[in-house]
Amino acid sequence: MSSKVIEANIEKLYKMMDKCEICPRKCGVNRNKGQVGLCRTGNKILVSSCNVHMGEEPPITGEKGSGTIFFANCTLKCVFCQNYPISQLGNGKEVSIEELAYIMLGLQKKGVHNINFVTPTHYSAEVAKSVYLARKKGLQIPIVFNCSGYERVEVLKLLEDTIDIYLPDIKYADSETAFKYSGIKDYVEVNCAALKEMARQKGILKINEDGIAEKGVLIRHMVLPGNVENTKKSLDFIARELSKETFLSLMAQYHPAHKSSEFKELSGNLTIEEYEEAYNHLESLNLENGWQQELE
C-alpha cells in the first residue's frame, strides 16, 4: 500500500473524530477540539504503561515478550473489568504522537516480538498515525490490536494496512447479557461483523518457525461464572461463521473485580467444572487451535 493511501486513511480516521464515530457508540462529540466522548477521551493520548509483557498467549509472548502499550479509558463499561483503574478511571500519562512512536521503537530495541496496543479502539486515528511515523523511523515488528471486539467495520478497513495481528474478544453471544454486564445493547451484532472483517483482512493466524505470530487473528473469550451457555454460544459462532481453524484462547482467569459484587453470579470465582464444561464444548466443535488455560 502506498504512503499516499495510508496518509489518506489516517486523515479519514481523524475526520471521524470531528463528530466522533470512531467506535460503534458514535457519540458525535468533537474530540479533535478536546470534547470528551462516551469513552471519556478527548484529543489527548493517555498511556497507562508500556513494558515487555510475558503473560500473553504463546505466539504473542514468545521467549522475548510482547511490547505492550496500555491505553487509558475504554468504549465499554464492563462491570467485571480487571483493569478498571485504567479502563474506567482513566489512569494514564499524556503522550504525543511522536512520543508514542519512540515508545514503540524503544520496545523494539528491547527485542520484543511485537507492539501490542491494549484497548486502542478510541485511539484508532492516533495509533495509525504513530505507527506510520514509527515505520518511517525503522519499526519492523508486527502490530497487535488487542481490543474488546466492539469495533466499527468502517474503522477496521481504514486500519487494514496498519495492523498485522488482531487480538479481539468475543465477550457475549446474546444482547441481554451484553447490556447487563457492559452497558451495550448492540455488542453481539457489532462484534460478529467486526470478527468477520478481521478474518477477511488477516486470515488464520500465521506462526513462524520460532512459534511467533506474524499475521492473522487470535480471538479471546473469558468464561464468566454462571454464564457457560454464553460461552458455548460464542464458540458456536466461531465454528459456524468463521473457521474451525480459528486460533482461540479460552480464558480462565476470571476473578471478581470492579463492580462484580453487584451481581450474584459474578461475585465468586469461576469453578473448575464450569471451565471444563466450556472447554469440552470447544473440543466437541473441533476447534483445533483452541488454547486451554489452567484456573488460577
N, C-alpha and C positions, 0 to 999 in steps of 0.2 A: 504494500500500500504506500502511495506517495506521501511525502510530507504535507503537500497541499491538502490532501483529503483528510489526513489526521488533524491538521490545524482547523479545517472546516468543521470537523466533528466536535472538536473542543469548543469552538465558537458556538455551535448549536447547543451544547450542554450548558454553557454559561447563559445563553439566551433563555433557556428553560427556567433559570432562576429569577428572571425578571418578574414573572408571576409563577412562583415555583410549582413545577410539575416534574421535579426530578424523581420523586417517589410516587407510588400509586395513590397516596393520600391527596396529592395535588392541592395543597392548602392555599396557593395563589399569592403568597406574600412576596415582596421584592427583596429577596435575600441579597442580591447584588448591592443593594443600598443599605444593608445591615439589618433589615427587618428579620425577626426571628420566626421561623416556621414551627409547625407542629413537632418537628424533630428537635426543637429548642436550639436551632443553629441558624446563624445569620451568614455573614460573609467572612468569618474568621475560621481558620483551620485549628482545631483543638486536638492535640495529640496527648493521650494519656501516658503512653510508654512506647519505647522502641528497644527491642532487645533480641538476642538469639534465643529462640524458644525450642525446647526439646520435647514438648508434650503433644505435638500434633500426630496425625496418622503417619505410619512409617514412610510412605512415599513422599510426604511433605517434610517431615523432620530429617529423615536420613541419619547420617552419623555426625553431620556438622551443624544441624539445626535449621530452623526456618527464621528468616528475618522479619519478625512480627512488628507491625506498627498499629497500635490500638488507637482508634479514633474515639473521641468523646461524643456522647449523645447517640440517639437511635431513632429510627422511624416507627418502632414498635414500643409497646409498654407491657412487656411480659411480666406477669406477677411473680414468676419463679426465676427471674434473671439472676444468674450467679455473678455477673459483672455489673450489678446495678449502680455501684458508686461511679462507674464510668458511663454506662449507657443511660442511666436515669438522672444522675446527679450532675453530670457534665464535668467531672473532674478531668482537667487536662491543661496543657500549656499551649499557648498560641504560637504557631509557626507560620512562616511564609511559604509560598510555592517553592522558592529557591532553597530554603532550609529543608523542606521535605525531600527535595531531590538529593541534597547532600546527605541526608539521613540514610537514604537508600544506598547511595554509593559507599557510605561508611559501613553499612551492614554487609555489603558485597565484599569489602576488604577483609571482613572477619571470616569469610569463607562460607557463608550461609548458602543453602541450595536455592533459595527463592526469596522474594519480597512478599510478605503476607499481610495484606491490608485487612484489618479486622473491623467489622461494622463500618464499611466505607460508603454505603449507599448514598447517604445525604451529601457526601463529598465527591460524588462521581466526576463532576467537572474538574475539581482540583486534583483528583487522582490522575485523570487523563493528562492534564497539563503538566503536572510534576513528573510523571513517568516519561512523557515526551522529552522534557528537559533533561532528565537523568539519562535517558538513552543517548542523547546527543553528547553527553559528557562521559559515556563509557559504561553505562549499566547494561549488563548482558544476561543476567539470570532471569528466570521466569517470574511473572507477576501473578499472585494469587488473590482472588477476590473472595474473601471469607465473609459471607453475608447471611442474612436471615432468610433469604429466598423470597422476600417480599419486594419484587423488583418490577419495574416497567420494561416491557419488551422493547419499547422505543429507545429507552436509555441503553439497554444492553446492546442494541445494534450499533449505537454510537461508541460503545466501549470495545467492540469486537477486535480492533487492532491494538488495543492497549493491554487487554487481559489474556493471559495464557492458560490459566487454570481457574475454573470456578469451583468454589468450595461452599455451596449453599446448604441451608437447612431445608428440610421438609418437616415442618413442625406439626401440621394438622391435616386431617383428611375430612373434617366437617366444619362448617361455618360456625355452628353454635359453640363448639369448643374453642375455636379461634377467637371469637368475640369474648368469651368468658375469661380466657387467660391472657389475651394480648390486646383486647380492645379494638380488634379489626374484624369487620364483617365479611370482607371480600378476600381474606388471605388465601383460601383454597384455590379459587379460580385464578387469582393473580399468580400464585406460586406455581400452579400447574403449567400455565403459559410460559412463565419465566424459565422453569426447568427444561421445557421443550426447546426454548430458544437457546439456552446454554448448550444443550446437547447438539443442536443443529450447528452451532458455531464451532465447538471444540471436539465433539465426539467422545468416544470411550477413552478413559484415562490412559495416556501413553507413558509407560515407565521404562526408563533406560536400563542398560545392563548393570548399573550400580544400584538399581532399585529405587531411583528417584523419579518423581513425576515431572514430565516436561510440558505436557499439554493435555487438556481434557476436563472432565467433570468428576468430582467426588462429592457425593451427597451425604449429608449428615442427618440423622434422626435421633433425638434423645427420647428414650422411653420414659414416660411420665407415670408415676404410681397411680393406680386406679384408672388408667387410660390405655390398657393394652389393645383394646379394639381400635382405638385411634391409630396406634402403631401398625396394626395389621392392615388397615385400610390404606395407610400411607405406603406400605410396602407393596400392596396390590397395585397401586397406581404406577409405581416404578416398573414393576414387572409387566404390566399391561400396556402402558402408554410410552415408556422409554425403551429400555432394553434389559434383558436378563443378564447382560454383561456389564451393566452399570456398576461402578465402584460405589460402595455404600458402607458408611460407618454407623453401626447401630450402637449408640452411646448409652452407657450405663451409669454415668457419673452424677445422676440427679441427687441433689440434696436440698432440703428446704432453705430458701433464701428469699430476700426481699419481702414480698407480701404473701408468700406461700402459706403462712399460718392462717390466713383468712379463708383457706379452702381446705376442708377436712381431708380430702383425698390427697392433697399435696403437702400436708403437714408432716408426713413421715417419709422415710427413705423408700426407694424402690426395693422390692423384695427379689430374692434370687428366683423365686417361682415365676414372678411376673416377667423378668428378663428372659428366662429360659423359654417361656411360652412365646414371647416375641421372636426370639432367635429361631425357635423351631418353625415358626411360620415363615421366616425368611428362607430357611432351608427348603421348606415344602414348595416354595415358589421357584426353586432352582436359581436363585440369585447368587451366582457363582463367585462374585467378587465382593462378598459382604464380610466386614470385619466384626468379629465378636470381641467384646471388651469384658474384663472382669469387674464385678462390683467392688467398689472401693470401701 
